[in-house]
């Protein structure tokens, strides 16, 4: 079993970016340009490594390998993005890996690209990349090639050595459990469970019981053996259930317009552990968004646009408008879910304004809204 934190360290220590791994400060999958760049690198790494894994490390400075971290990113449907644009797409996995020096809401992203043994190419246009383009790695660059290259196996032994040097140990596992329970989440309700005598899942959050059912907010859940963060949310609430073989997370989102108690189930994630040392994660989107009066939605939508206009012009907000700005991202999302197609674009365009706002919780709400919308898009 590979310890993903060790793997990232070994990748960064091995060499500069190469034909089997790339590093990025962050991913931007909100724009066509950002999506095109991400899929381009997936295509190039897959084609350059037909018989071994290749990797992208996210949350690292390019010039000095400083680990700065990035936001938690839910990977459950990122494969669908790659499938949408690549012919012969490789199988990929995005994992969120916590590091001790980072704040708890920050992680290092690890994209694993499985060997494909087929040439991947763009099956439709995106941004400036035309249909039919094939990319390869030349050193640290992903470049288009005119002819389909012959398959290259030069990285196999190097990658296998790096992965073998990243295997987990009992010491790493014990240290991970103690750090999670006693240091990082000592002020929260926390717990752990061992599955199949191999896997340890730890969870923590603010606990509350409503009508006999237990919910957690500000939840953090990790698979300790691999140092992988399975779930993190600064706002949403979840319920946790487990059997001897499975660990299930049901995520709820608050979408009430006039209150904070209208919760809607969004997604159920089940991790199923097997006796042979493997596990599988299944995601099921169960979201049925609330529908509101069309006239009221028009009023909310226009009020949000007015708020953004004031922010852009630097006009001071009233106390009521300051309260409204805290709900702007969630209300834009509700507008979008009620048929206002432009609401999502307006929310994405507002990112710089919300990020610069004096109350940091406003930007946290933006990121949470985009996370929910991203789940829906790639479902």
N, C-alpha and C positions, 0 to 999 in steps of 0.2 A: 504494500500500500504506500503510495507516494505522499509525502508531506509537501503540500503545495507551497508553503512558505519557504522551505528549504529549496525546492525546485526553482522558485523565483530568484533566490539568492545565488544559486549556482549558475543560472542563466546569465545574471548580471555580472557575475565574477568571471565567467568563461571568456567573454570576448565582447567587442562592440557588436552592434546589430550585424546580423549575418544572414546567410541564405536560409537559416532555419529558425530565426526569431527576430522579432521587431519590438520596439518599445515606443510607447506614446504617453504624452502627459495626460491626455484625456481623449475620450471618444465623443463625437458630436453626431448623434444619429437623429437629430431633430430636423436636419436640412438635407437636401439632395446631395450637396457637395460632401457633407460628412458621411452619408451613406455610401456614396461612390468611392470615397477614399478607403473606407473600411473594407468594402467588398473587394476592391482592387488588391489590397494587401492579402486578404484571404486567398484570392485567386493565385497570386504570385507565390505565396508560401506553399500552397497545395501543389502547384505544378513543379516547384523546385525540390519537393520532398515527397516523392511518390511512395516511399517505403518506410518512412519514419514520421513520428509526430513533429509538428512545428508549432511555434508559440508566438503570441503577442502579449506583452506585458504593458498594462495600462496604469498610469499613476506614477511615472518615473520621469525625472528630468533627463533630457536627451544628452546634454553636454557632460554631466558629471555623475549620472546614475543615482542622484539623490531621490529617495523614496518620499514623494510628497502626498501620494494617495489620491483617490478619486471617489466619487459618490458610489454608494451601493447600486449595482445595476442588476435588474432581474433578467436572467438569461432565458427564461422559459420559452420564449418565442423568437429569439434572435436567429435561430436556425432558419426560420421562415423567411427572414430578410435575405439571407444568402441564397436560399432556394429560389427566391423570386427573380434573381438577376443572373445566376450562374447556371450554365449547362454543366452537367456532371459535378454538382456541388459536393465538396467534402463535408463530412460530419464534423461539426464544431461544438465546443462547450465553453461557456463563459462562467468563470467561478470568481467569487469575491473572497479575497484572502486578507484577514486582519493582520496588522503588524503592531508590535508593542508601542512603537513611537508615534503612532497615529491616533487621533481622537477616535472615539468609538463609532462615529458615523462615517469614517473614512476607511477605505480598504485599498488594496492593490488588485486590479482586475487581471485575471489570467485567462487568455483565450487559447484553448487547445484545438489544433487542427489535425484531425486524424488522417493517416495516409489513404490515398484515393486510388492510385495507379491508373487514373484516367486524366486526360487533359481537361481542365476547367476553362471555360471561356464565357464571356458575357452574351446572354441570349437576347438581351434587349438593351436599348440605350438608357443611360442614366447620366445626368449632368453632362460632362464633356466626353464621356467614354462611349464610343459607338458600339453597336451590336457586333458580335464576332471577335472582339478584342481578346487576345491572350496575353497574360502578364507572367513574367518570371522575376526571380530575384537576381540582381547583380550586386554582390556585396550587400550593402544596407539599403539598396534602392529597389523598388518594384517598378519594372519597366515593361512597356508593351513590346512584343516581338512579332515580326512579320510572318515567320513560319513556325509551325508547331515543332518544338524542340524534341530531341530524343530524351527519354526518361533518364534521370541522373540519380545515382545512389550514393553520392559522396559523403552525405551527412549521417548515415545510419549509425555507424559505430560511435561517433561523437555524441549523438543525442542519447543513445542507449546508456553510455557511460554517465552522462549527466543525470539521467533518470534513476539509474541504479544508486548513485551517490545521494539521492534525495529520498530514499526509503525511510519510512517512519520507524520509531523505536519506542519502547515502553517509557523511557525517560521523557521523550517529547510529549507523549500522550498524557502522562501524569502531570507534567508541568502545565500543559494546556488546560486540563480540567481545573487544577488549583487556581491558575491565573484567572480563568473565566468566572469561577464561583466566588473567590475570596478577594480578588483585586478589582477587576473591571466592573463587576456587578454586585459588590458587597452590600449596596443599599437597596437592592431589588429582591423580589421573590424569585428564586432560581431553583433549578432542578437538573437532574441528568438521568439518563437511562442507557443501559448497556444492551446492545442487540447482537445476538448470535455469538456472544463472547468475543466479538471483534470490534464492533463499532460503538462509539460513545457519542451521544447527542446531548448537548447542554443547551438550556434555554433560560432566559431571564426576562422579566418585565414587571410592570406595575399591575398587580392583580386586583380584580374586583369580581364580585359575584352578583349576577342579575338574574332573578327568577330561577335560582338554583343552578345556573350555568356559569362557569368560570371563564373570564376573558382576561387578556393581557394587553396592555398598551406599552408603547416605547419598547417593542420586543426585539430581542437579539437571540438568534438561534444558530448554533454552530455544530458542524460535524468535526469533532476535535481531532480524530485520527488524521484527517487530511488538511486540518487547519483551514477549513472552508466555511464561510458564513453562508448559511442557507437562507436566512431571512433577516431583514432589518427594516424597521419603520420608525420614524420619529413621531408619527401621528396615528396611524391606523390601529385598529384593535383586531386581535386574532383569538381564536380558540384552539387549544392543543389537545389532541387525543393520541393515544398510542396503545398498541397491543404488543405481543411478544415479537412480531415480525414487522410492524409498520409504525411509522411516526407521521401523523397527519396535522397539517396546519390549514385552518380555514380563515381567510382574511376578510375583514369587513371594512367598508368605507362609510364615512359619515357624509350624507348628502341631503341633510335637512336644510331648508332655506331659513327657517325661523328658530331652529333649535339645534342642539348638539347631540340629540339622542336618536336620530333617525339613521340606523345602521343597516346597510345592505350587504349581503354576502357577495364577495367579488370572485374569489378563486379558492379552490381546494387543492392543496399540494400534498401528495402522499409519497413518502420515501419507503420503499419496500426492500428489506434486507434479506439476503439469501445465504444459505449455508456455505456456498462455495467462495465466500469472501467478496461478493459483488453486491451492489445495490442499484436500484432504479428509481428515478424520480418521475412521477406522473403528475401533470397539471391539468386541472379541469376548470375552465371558466364558467362560473355559475351566476353571472351578473345579470340582473334584470333591472335596468335603471328606472328611477321614478320619473313619471310624466306629470308636468304641471300645466297650469292654465297658460295658453299662448300669449295672452295680453300681458300677464304678469312677467313672462319671460322677456318680452320686448322691453318692458320697463327696466328690468335688471340688466339686460344686455346693453342698453343705451347708457345706463348709469355707470357701468363698468368702463365703457368707452370714454365717458366724461372724466372719470377718475384718472385714466391713463393719460388723457390730454393734459390734465393739470400737473401730473407728475413730470411729463415731458417738458412742460413750460416752466417748471420750478415753482408753481403756485402753491402756497401753503394750504394744507387740508384742514377742514374743521374736525372736531372730535368725532362726529358721526362718520365722516369720510375716512378717518383713520381706522375706525372699526370696520368699515366696509372694505378697506384695502386688505385687511387680514383675511377676508372671505372671498376676495376677487378671484383667485385661482379656482377655488371649488365652485363658485357660481358660474364662471366661464365654462367649466367642465359640464355643469348641469345644463347650461344653454346648448352646448354642443350635443349633449345626449338627448336634447329635446328638439333637434332638427335645425339648430343654428350652425350651419356648416362652417361659417367664417370664424366662429368663436375660438376654435382650436388654433387657427392661424394667428388671431389677435393675441392669444395667450403666449404662443411661441415668440412672437415679435416683442412682447413685453418683457422678456427675460432680463435684458440689461437693466431696465428700470426697477424691476422687482429685486434683482440681485443687489442693486445699489441702495435700496431703501433702508432707512435707519433701523427698523425693527427686523432682525434676521429671521424671525419666524415667518415673515411674508415670503421670503425666498424658499424656505423649507416647504411651505404650503405649495408653492409652484412646482417644486421637484416631485412632491407626492402626487399632485394632479397629473403631471406628465407621465409618471410611472404607471398610473391607472390607465391613462389613455393609450399608452404604448402596449400594455397588455391586451387591450381590446383590439388594437389595430392588427396585431400579428396573431390573433387567435384564429 
